[in-house]
């Protein structure tokens, strides 16, 4: 794929948790959202980028779509920005007294 996208990998090993599959149970809504975006036709988004890959790297349209879906699911206004939707939920550290 010649487009110049910032890469992402759902299987990427993280500091905590070691793997996203360990973080979310199999029936979590997040997996449904990933599968839903995967089934969507995003070709219109891909056509908007230069085929030669020149220019500043962009976020992969499927990843951006997943963040938008998460944001809308929470009832948030997309005009405010999608960065908060892309942040992982807090992970318990063991230091939490509750």
Secondary structure, DSSP 8 states (H G I E B T S, - for coil): --S-EE---TT---SSSS-HHHHS-TT-HHHHHHHHHHHS--HHHHHTS-TT--SS-EE-HHHHHHHHHHHHHTT--GGG-SHHHHS------S----
